[in-house]
Amino acid sequence: MSTPITVPVDLHVDTASPPLGRLALWRGIGLGLLSAAVFFAALFSIFNFIGGERDRGIAEWRARLSIVADSRREAVQLWIRGERREIARLAANDSVALYISAILEPGAGKGAPEAQYLRNLLKATAARVGYVTPSTPSIPANVSRHGQAGMAILAKDGSLLVSTDALPRITESFRKFILAAKKPGVHLYGLHKGPGGKPTLGLVTPLRTSGGELLGYIVGIKPVGQELFPLLKQPGATRKTAETLLVRAAGPILEYLSPLQDGTPAMRLKLARKSDELAAAIAISSPGAFFMGKDYRGRETLGISRRITGTPWLLIYKIDQQDALGEIDSHLSRMLIILLLALALVIVAILAVWRHGASRRASLAAGAYRRVAQELEQQRNLLRVVTDNQPDAIYIVDDQDTYRFANLATAQGGGVRPEDIDGKTLTNILGPRSARRIERLNREALDTNQPVIDVLRDGEGRQVKVVQSKHVPLPASSELKRSVLVVEEDITAAIVERERRERNLQSLVQALVTVIDRRDPNAAHHSIRASLVAKSVASEMGLRRDLVDTAGFAGGLLNIGKLMAPQELLTKPEKLTAAEMGKVQQALDSGPDLLAGIEFDGPVVDTIRQARERWDGSGRPKGLKGDDILLTARIVAAANAFVALASPRAHRPALDVDGALNALLNDVGKGYDRRVVAALANYMDNKGGRATWAKVSNANLSRTPPQAVTSTS
């Protein structure tokens, strides 16, 4: 409330001062000018912001269109390369040139045996690569039959030497093209209307002798609509107005080679190139560029084009502007109206505040607001200080994939300032490819309402980088809609160290396995083979990776106790006495103690201790039975027995795979777990185990690399 001013009656008033009415007028004019300046500045900022947002939307669509156009161009070019490769492979056959030379010899002609060979070769090639005409009812022999597809060999003057049945007519323009195809390589006689008006492709390659003399031409003709045009459709596309076209320029005319979305058949529509608004004309003038123009139906479109290498074709991928930008334009229109209304309200509020002043209640409310704002700002600053000092990228993204908070590491990773990242989308900062991965993981976290953890590995060798991202769903609040907290941690050092430790462990185990097998020449390579079989069976049973590795390590180190057994007992040719056998068994039972100081990821030592237990409890050293025995120990026991049975020994020959499996099956329920033996049999019979065993049982494994102990057969 303004304070009243009391003026003494004898107060002298300076007559040079402007009257009060004029002062109020000038103040009003000044405020009006200030308000007008603020209004137009804000208006300019609003329209500039709206325009920038629309430009960003167009840029996002440009990136999407470019990705699809590149994928469709690659599919078409891959198909063209395949077609050319088959014709080139036929031309590279030395027998073809040899037999053509024989046909061209005086007196030989088309009835020569060489001609029949070439005809059969053409038929076989045509049947394999699709240059054949569907079967038709037989007609008299003296009536010429022309089909839709076929292959032929022409002499260098253009006369026909041999061909497949029902070869399509070779038009005069095609014949001229054939005779002009002198250069090496496969020449493409682009899409033209073939028999029945179907889009047809012609391929020509010159055929020369080893000395370079031109003998003739190999020609292939076939309709390609059912092969080529499906490649233009983008898998998974959901936009109804999105369309991929093939066009080519023919002088002042544009030819639409592919079928159109409005039902126009392929190669039916032709338009003049002179139109500056026609999208296809713009694309022809600037191949590879992004464009906005009208399509063949007169609709406003966005699009991008790509050259098809080695052809006169241009691939265009387009979408109606209304389909692409309709949601953006509607959103921006609503935003424009809201901002203009907000601007008008702000101007009115400024005028009202100036006219009436600030009341005490407003002052109190403003003071309270400032205190709350200061508290919130302090909390936000504290949060930013804490997170900015973390090396990990920490940010919050709402369910519209928009940043709501980001620390310094996140901003630096995106190449922007922290204050510029709020309100931007993931695509704006990370690009489409990286953004899609984060969006997918965030959707999973929001859908399941559970944290999601993902690991991304990029690069190889010293350039490798491994990042673990955690995606934690956050509940919606009055200040923040449903969002996801993302923490990205660089775990490269830990992963590299773990892989180095695993390599060292594998090298150590391989060294021990080699020493074990050398101690007992009668069982050479037994440990390596037992390791391979054990690991294969563990994989067949679907065990975790650490348990699969445990089975492999334990299978190789099962007989480590031989290192403490007397050498003369291991190499003794006669049968061991009971006392001698007791010494060997004692050494084998105490062998796992040698590994007590080695850190394995799985229960390797306990697996070795229990591998000589039996399913019925008659084993050693503790007499465990059934499921009380570790599953990895049961696997190693069966693998060790299989290798022993299927390997030759001094006192007997090796059993074949069936004999060894039958021996194990006969001991199921006594010595071995039925599930383990069944998995071993399934691996041998259905997963290539027999072929693998044939290789390892016949190979000299003394030079097996360290990783062989832990590689799956």
Phi, psi and omega in degrees: 000131181288148181269130180293144181252125178264124182252121178298147182292335181266011181291130180280127178257126180288118182291347179281343180286145181291148178300157182298323180296316179294323179297317178296323179297313180297323177296319178297318179296317179298316179295321179297315179297319179297317180296319179297318179297316179297318182299310183291326177295316179294321179298317178298318180296321181296310181293326177295319178295315179299316178297320179295320179296321178293321178297322177294322176297318178295321179296322177296319178293325177299318179295318180296314181298321181297319180297314181294316181300319179296320181292320179290322177297318181297321179296317180293316182293325177295320178295317180297318179298322178297318179296317180293324183297321181293318178293319180295323179296322178293320180292333182280353179287113183299332181295327181297310179298321182296314182288328176295318177302322179292321179295324183282352177296143180304133177088351182280287175077186186285348179271001181293153178302327180297324179295320179296321177299314181296323180296317178295321178297317178297317181298316180296316180295316181298319179295325182286324186251007171092014178267056182229152177263135178305149183302140179233158178302144181294147180229165181306148185294333183273005178255127182287132177250131178239130182254201182258338184214155177173175178229150182210159172241123181252148173289170185292344176270002178095356179284148184281130177260301177217158179201167171284169179294148175055046177294134177299156176297137175266110183293166181295321180293323178293321180297319178298319178298320181297313184292338179273352184276074183269331186288152178298155179109176181260122183262137185261116172269095194311179184305132175214164180281116179264201179304133180074012180074014182280143176300122188233144180246138175242137179235136183225136172222134179290147181244122185233159174284172179297337178274358176097001181284134180287124178259322183172207186219143170259128187236137174233135181225131174197151172291139186237007184301317183286342178265316189278310190293327174299337179291342181282343182276128180280121178301134177081005181293137182243347180281122185292329184269357178290137185209139176250129183238153167245124179229164172210154180266135175231083185067233181276006185248144172254126178254129176268109188278329186262160175298147184256160185292337180275007178098357179293128180295165179298143174062022179263325187267134174224133181229158179284143180281346191291343182293125179284342182264346183292124185300316181297324178294320177297317181296320178297321182289328182228075182300137178089351185267157174281141183218161173228124182188188182264139179274189184296343178262001181085011179272143177290130185225160166250144180197172177211151185236159177216135174288139171268108187303136177080008179223164173274013185274149174235126177269129180239129173244122187223166177208146179299138180300322181296321179292318184282316190250003183301314180294320179296314182296319179297317179297317181291326178296315177298318179296321180298315180298316180297316181294321179294318176297318179297319179297316179299318179296322179297316180298315178299319180296319179299314180297319181295318180296318179296322185286315187258345181081179181262123178282168181295322179297318178296322179296316178297317180297319179296322178296316178297318179299318180298319180296316178297316180298321179295318178297315178297319180295321178297317178297318179296318179296320178297315178300317180294320179298316181295311184286327180293340179267009176263140179286342183275150174284125181232124180206161179242131181235133180277181184287359173257015178062036180246137179293133173245343174199144177206137178274181185298320181298322178296314181297317179297322177297327179270358177073028179228172175277149181304322182287347181265356187270333181298134179089349178276155177273164177301321180296320179302320187268316188263342188090160186301318188293308180292325181296322181299322180295312181296319180299318180297315180293322177296319178298319180297318179295318180291321182292320182269346185055034179228148176299145179238133179241133181222147179239128179245124178249130182225137178086175180223163176060225181286346180268005184292144175220128182239122182237128176257124180248136177247131184240107186250118179291138179248138179291153179287149177221179180293331180266339187219125177286178183306125189218175179229131173271124181245129176236120181251118184245129177279109182251024183302313184299317181295318181294316180298318179294319179296318179293324177295319179295321179296320178296318179297320180295319178297319179296318179297314181297318180298321179297316179296319180298318180298318180295319180300311183293329179285337179291332184235090182299335181291341180237044183301136177068005182299316186293318180297317181292322177296323177297314181297315181293317181298317181291324178295319179293319178299319177295319179299327180276000175074029180286163176298162183299320182293327178284327175297315177296323178300314179299320179294314180297312184295323177298323179284330185257009184304321184261029181297338178296343177299339179296335181258357178277145178301135183300323184293333178285325180289332183254005182293125183287332182277167177292137182288146174286170180299320180294317180294320178296324177298320178297317181296315180296322178298319178295318180295321181292328181270356181302317181302337179298335179293338184260005187299332183270000182263131181271112173256156177285338180237180183282063184294312184296314179295326177298317179294320181298324187262358186293340179260009170285157180242153185304325182271005177088008183267010183269195181223162010267345187251355180071031177294158181217157173056222183288354174291340177276135178306140179299321179296327178291321177296323178294314181296321180299313180293318180296318180297318180293320180298314181297319179298317181290323184270007179244145180289147175231168184297328185261359180198157174280169179284144171281153173284176185300317181296320179296318180294318179295319179298322179297319179292318180298324179293339182256009178295138182088345176250296182262332191227155178284130182300319181297322180293315180295321178297319178295320178298316180295319180294321177297316181293319187274328191239349184241022176081015183294325181296316180296320180294317180296323179300323180289310186287332181283337180262345185277154173274104186272010181294340180252018181299132179294160184305322185290349182297332181295331184244014178266141181284135179290000000 
